[in-house]
Amino acid sequence: MVLARRVIARPQLSDEVAARLREQIMDGRVRPGEYLRLERLAAEFGISVTPVREALQSLRSQGFVQLEPRRGFVVAPLSRQDVADLFWVQAGIAAELAARAAGAITTGALRELTAIQDAMRRAAAEGRTDVVEEHNHAFHRSINLTAGSAKLAWSLSSVARYVPRGLYGRLPDWPRTALEDHDLVLAALAEADPERTAAAMRAHIVRAGELLIAHLERQGLWNGGR
């Protein structure tokens, strides 16, 4: 199992470990049925066992790992439907936020979104997928702030954390697809059309889920299973 770089100790250490492991599970680098040994993970992350145990308990509460008596933590099954469901929930919330943003959009907010989109397009042309992801995050954050619905935006962030930042950049065709989808969202926002904006945003998120499922299939995660 290939783990991420050494983790630097800080108060939220267990959260960072959980995020790193969640990324590896969602990317197919750590497979369902694989045991996650506390001592081995602690050694590879360069930390003590305690934050690793806390991270695994957190992932257990989120359904990513299971605890088998006398055997330890094991990566839980992850089906195509599981991944699709995560994006279905995310798409519904993001669509509602986008619709609300369309009803409150200003000229200034549209200029900001256009500038972000232009910067994202330049980064994609330069092959800088990490920067593309940063601009993608900024694009969605700007829309969610415009919606003025803090609790709904918090709900979206809670769902979106299941797909860690950095993962999209490893999906073939994602930068191009994201840019095309953003153009559709921007056009709908410019018309201040809530229904059209919601539909464009929902389709955008669902497509991202489809790209991730295709990526996991190429990784051989399901091997003909469901």
Secondary structure, DSSP 8 states (H G I E B T S, - for coil): ----S-----TTHHHHHHHHHHHHHHTTSS-TT-EE-HHHHHHHHTS-HHHHHHHHHHHHHTTSEEEETTTEEEE----HHHHHHHHHHHHHHHHHHHHHHHTT--HHHHHHHHHHHHHHHHHHHTT-HHHHHHHHHHHHHHHHHHHT-HHHHHHHHHHHTTS-TTSGGGSTTHHHHHHHHHHHHHHHHHTT-HHHHHHHHHHHHHHHHHHHHHHHHHTTSSTT--
